Amino acid sequence: MIKEQFSRNLGVMTEEDVLKLHSSTIAIAGCGCIGGFSAELLARMGVENFVLADPDTFDMSNINRQCAATHLTVGQLKVDALKAHLLAINPDIQVTTYAEGVNEGNVEEFVSGADYVIDAIDYFAFPEAVALHRAARKHEKYIITAVALGFGASVLTFAPGGMTIEEYIGIPAEMTIEQLKGVTFPASQYASYLPSYVTEDMIEECLAQKVIPTISVGQALGPGALVSQMVLHLLGRKEPLLVPEKYQVQFE
């Protein structure tokens, strides 16, 4: 018998599906917007094992969009605040945290025990994202990411033997993580099209200032689509779109 809190899952999922989610481990690099809401959705669906990484703390500007960001958690490490949030949803959840974030030294350990990896790394830590993708490929893990763009979002899934993030972005595969430092996350390449209120010049200016305008709805749409595709794949019900294909929803 499954626990009462998951009883309303039945009918959409079988009891076997829920039990499979209980035993699944999801590694999430980045615990703010995409990562935080993905973790919450997964916890409410029945996932009981998480590996979380994020070196950042919550500040006031995060409250407009990030899961677990409240006036009560400002100043707290995101991994700690998100862990507490998940345990409040389900006390049986097991959480391993990397308060230093992911880096070349720990990323293989971070992904090694996971059934799926979520790349929710900050725009301005692109080298760490590449390190995460390389480790996921080495350990033959699928890695999924989402990018919020205003009133919309894109979701991309990378298979272990499929197109790499280097190929998708257009950077040499032999570039080292050190050489990638200073390269920012090319958000526009993660979308099939940009909304009218987002231009390439605007993106470049925002990246230069290291301040990206973003709102809660895009940050909720992304995780909703990301978790749907990932869970259906985990349960063997539907293969995800793989890059260069992507799922995108956008409202003007």
N, C-alpha and C positions, 0 to 999 in steps of 0.2 A: 504493500500500500504506500502511495506517496503522501506526503504531508498535506494537510488541509490547505496551506497557503498556495499550493500549486494545483489545487483541484480544478480551478477554472481553466487551466491549460488544456484539460482533457476535452477531446472533440476537435481541437485544432492540432494537438499533439497526442500521441498515445502515451500510456504509462511507461512503456519502454523508452520512448523518446525522452521523457522527463528524467528517467533514471540515467540515460546516457549523458544528458547534460550535467546531472549531478557529478558524474565521474570525469567530465571534461575539464581540461586546464587551459585557460586563455591567458596569454601574455600580452599586456598592454603597455606600450611605451608612450607615455604622455597621459596625464591624469586630469587635464583641464576640460576642454569642450568635447571633442570627439571621443577621447578616451574615457572621460568620466561618464558621459551619458551612455556610451556603449556598455560600460561595466554595470551601470544600474539596470539597463534593459536585460542584460544577460543574467544578472542576479535574480531579477523578478521572473525570468523564464525558467530558472532552475540551475544554472551553472554555480558550482560550489567551490571552484578552485581558481584563484587568480594570482598572477605574478604582475605586480605594478611597478613602474619606474617613472620617476619625475624628480628632478633636483630643485624644482621651483616651489615657492610659497604663494598662497592666495593673497591678492591685494584687492582694493576696492573696485578697481576697473574690471575685475573678473566676474563680479556679481551679475552683470547684465546677461551672462550667457553660459557660465561654467557650472557643471554639476558639482555639488558639495561646496560651492562658493557662496558664503553668506556673511553677514556681519559678525557672526559668531566664529567663523573659521578664518577670517583675515589674519594673516601672519603665520598660519599653520602650514606645515609642509603639505603639499597636495596629496602625496601618497598616504599620509596619516589621516587627513580629513576624509579622503575617499574610502579608505579602509574602514573607518568608523561608520561611514554612511552605509557601506555594503553590509556590515555586521548588524546594523540596525534593521536592515531588510531581512536578513537571514543569519542568525547567530551561528549556524553550522558552516558558514563559508570559511575556507582557509585562504589566507592572503599572505603572500611573500612580497616584501617591498624592497625596492632599490632606491633609497633616498638620494643617491648620487646620480641617478639617471642611468641611461645606457651609454657605454663607451666601448672602445676597442678591447679593453681589458676584461669586461664582464658580459659582453653581449652574447657570446656563445652559451654561457651558463644561463643567461636570461631566457633564451629561446629553447634550450635543449629539452626541457620537460613539457613543453606546451603542445597542445593539439592544434592550436591556431595562434597566429600572431597578429596583433593590431598595431599598425604604425599610426600613432597620433602625436608624433613628435612635432614640436614647435616649428613654425616657418623658418626661424633663424638658426636652427640646429640641423641643417641639411646634411652635413657630414655624418652626424650620428644616425640619421635616417638611413643613409647608404650603408653604414656599418651594420645596422639592424637587418636590412634586406640581404646583405651578403651572408650574415650568420644564418638567417632563415633558409636561404638557398642551400647552404652547406649542410644544414640539418634536415633538409627536405621538408620544410614547413611552408604552408601557404601563408601569405601575408596580405592583409587587406588594409586599405586606408580610405579616408574620406576627406574631402575638402569642401568647406562651406564658403559659398560666394553669395553674400547678401541674402536674398529670399530664395535660396536654392543650395544645392550641394551635388557633388559628384562622388561616386564610389568606384574604386579600382581594386582589382584583385590580381596578385602576382603569384603564379604557380612556380613551384621549385624548379621545374625544367622549362619554363616558358620565358617570355620576354622579360628582361631584367629592368630594374629601375634605371640603370645607366643607359640602356638602349632606348628606353621610353623617353627619358629626358634629353638624351643626345650628348652624353659625356663619355669620355674614353673609359673603358672597363678597367684599364690598368692604373687609373688615377688612385693615389693613396688617399687615406682619410686626411692626412696632413695637407695634401695638395688641395683637397676640397674645402678646406677652411676658408671662409670668406664667400663661398658660394651660397646663395640663398635659395630657398624653396621656390621653384618656378610655378606658382599657383595657376597661372593662366594656361599652362600646358596640361593641367589636370582637368580641364573643362572642354567640352565639345564646342561650347559657345559661351560668351560672356553676356551678362545682362547689360542693358543700355546704360545703366548708371555706373558700370565698372569699365574703365578703359585701361589699355596697356600702360599709358602714361601715369594714370592714377596708381596702378599697382607698383610701378617702378618707384614712384615718389614715396609710397607707403613703406616699401621695403627699405628704401634708403633711410627713412626716419624710424624704422623698426616699430611702427604702430599701424596695425591693420584694422580698419573699421569692420566690425562684425556684430551680428545680432543673434538673438537666441534661436530664432526659427530655423535658420540655416544650420546652426549647430545641433539642432534636434532632428532635422530631416536627414542629415548625413548618418548619424548613428542608427536611426530607424531603418534606413535602407541597408547599411553595412551589416547590422546584426541579423536582419532578415536573410540576406544572402549567405552570411556565414553559417547561421544555424541550419538553414536548409541544406547546405553543403555538408556540415558535420553529421546531420542525421541521414545523409545519403538520399535525400529527396530531390535535389536539383543541383546541377553543376552551375557554378557561378560564371558570370561574364568574366573573361580574362583579358588583360591588356594585350593589344592596344584598344580593345573594346572597353566601354565603361558604361555605368548607369548614371544618368544625370536627370535631375528634376530642377526646374527653374521657373520662378514666377517673377514677373516684372513688377 
